[in-house]
Amino acid sequence: MIYTERQLESFGTPPFKYETNQIIRTKDAIQKALDENIPNATIKESFDLSSFKYDIYLQGSYKNSTNISKSSDVDIVIELTSVYFPDTTLLTESHKRNYDASRNTSKYKFANFKNDVQSALVKTFGNGIIHRGDKCIIFNENENFCKADILPCFTHKKFIMFESYSTSRANEGIEFSTDSGKTVINYPHQHFNSLAAKSDSTSGTFKQTVRMFKTLKEELIANGKIGEGIAKSYYIENLLFNLEDSIFTGTYKEKFSKALEKLIVDFKSGAVNNYTCANGFQKLISTETWNTESLKQYLLGLILIRDNNEF
């Protein structure tokens, strides 16, 4: 084993509080810039919207308390809740007809929202801090704030019943389009709730283990054993979420060994292909999420840590 018990314990420990405070300051500053600079009334009038409301919240490792010091990017979601992307694939034919008859397509498109968010941020922080990426708007780190990926999105509604707008049921997530034209759907609130429940059922040791495995990934990258894009933090959270609670007991070395052994067994048997994301709606291994070759490279890196005394 390359690392001592003490080192593994440090890998599982949350970052210092000052890092969290900087994240809160960054989020609050972004919210203030949007509230002051997005012309809500003009947008409502121009696009004939009955309301124009958005929620701002953290997503990802910082939201889920699985963040590590070696990976400092912060994801901040700007979700427009007044307009949504629908998914009617689960509806019966009669309920699809009900939905189609009731649908009132918004004139305000996602591209409009992303542009308005970017313009509002540039007005406050300038082009030196704000840059547009394919997937998100990048907020560059500076002396006052941390680096953040700002993700404008619409609410996503996966309808499971639709008799009328007042009599309908849907699972809600978020959806956005990249500038290159790719559609991305996720369910961050369900993901958060599932990880919180897993943490409770393991007395917090699940999240300790997740932080350890994320830090080990960074160590593997730093030592040139795996590539940067092999194992995203989100995938590692979901990978370990699929393991039974008994895995997350004992010393850090024991948690590492038990988790890795189970993952190797499930990879060889193909059971990992049945692993799900914590949100409950997506498979972990698919063309849209993680692929088996990347997972294999990550597991081989962890085996290298287990079986050697140095890189």
LINVEN-V905014 format. One record per residue. N is the residue number from 1. NEAR is the number of other C-alpha atoms within 8 Angstrom. Layout:
{{N:NEAR} {N:NEAR}}
//
This chain:
{{1:9} {2:10} {3:8} {4:7} {5:9} {6:6} {7:8} {8:12} {9:10} {10:7} {11:11} {12:13} {13:10} {14:10} {15:9} {16:6} {17:6} {18:6} {19:8} {20:9} {21:8} {22:11} {23:11} {24:8} {25:9} {26:11} {27:11} {28:8} {29:8} {30:9} {31:9} {32:8} {33:11} {34:11} {35:7} {36:7} {37:9} {38:9} {39:6} {40:7} {41:6} {42:7} {43:11} {44:12} {45:8} {46:7} {47:9} {48:8} {49:10} {50:5} {51:6} {52:11} {53:7} {54:9} {55:9} {56:9} {57:8} {58:11} {59:12} {60:10} {61:11} {62:11} {63:9} {64:11} {65:8} {66:12} {67:12} {68:13} {69:7} {70:6} {71:7} {72:8} {73:8} {74:14} {75:12} {76:13} {77:13} {78:12} {79:12} {80:14} {81:11} {82:8} {83:9} {84:10} {85:9} {86:8} {87:9} {88:9} {89:6} {90:8} {91:12} {92:7} {93:6} {94:7} {95:11} {96:11} {97:8} {98:11} {99:11} {100:7} {101:6} {102:8} {103:6} {104:4} {105:4} {106:8} {107:6} {108:8} {109:7} {110:10} {111:6} {112:8} {113:10} {114:10} {115:8} {116:9} {117:11} {118:11} {119:8} {120:13} {121:14} {122:11} {123:8} {124:7} {125:9} {126:9} {127:7} {128:7} {129:12} {130:14} {131:10} {132:8} {133:8} {134:7} {135:8} {136:11} {137:13} {138:13} {139:12} {140:11} {141:10} {142:8} {143:4} {144:7} {145:10} {146:13} {147:12} {148:12} {149:12} {150:12} {151:11} {152:14} {153:13} {154:14} {155:14} {156:13} {157:12} {158:12} {159:15} {160:11} {161:10} {162:14} {163:10} {164:9} {165:7} {166:5} {167:7} {168:11} {169:8} {170:9} {171:8} {172:9} {173:12} {174:13} {175:13} {176:11} {177:11} {178:11} {179:8} {180:6} {181:6} {182:7} {183:8} {184:8} {185:9} {186:7} {187:11} {188:11} {189:8} {190:10} {191:12} {192:11} {193:8} {194:10} {195:11} {196:9} {197:8} {198:11} {199:12} {200:8} {201:8} {202:11} {203:7} {204:9} {205:10} {206:12} {207:11} {208:11} {209:13} {210:13} {211:15} {212:13} {213:10} {214:11} {215:12} {216:10} {217:10} {218:10} {219:8} {220:11} {221:11} {222:7} {223:7} {224:7} {225:8} {226:10} {227:7} {228:6} {229:5} {230:10} {231:11} {232:7} {233:8} {234:8} {235:10} {236:12} {237:9} {238:12} {239:11} {240:9} {241:11} {242:8} {243:9} {244:7} {245:10} {246:5} {247:9} {248:12} {249:10} {250:7} {251:7} {252:10} {253:9} {254:9} {255:13} {256:10} {257:9} {258:9} {259:12} {260:11} {261:8} {262:9} {263:10} {264:9} {265:8} {266:10} {267:10} {268:7} {269:7} {270:8} {271:9} {272:10} {273:8} {274:9} {275:11} {276:12} {277:13} {278:10} {279:12} {280:8} {281:7} {282:7} {283:11} {284:14} {285:13} {286:8} {287:6} {288:4} {289:8} {290:11} {291:9} {292:7} {293:6} {294:10} {295:11} {296:9} {297:10} {298:12} {299:11} {300:8} {301:11} {302:10} {303:9} {304:9} {305:13} {306:9} {307:8} {308:9} {309:8} {310:6} {311:7}}
//
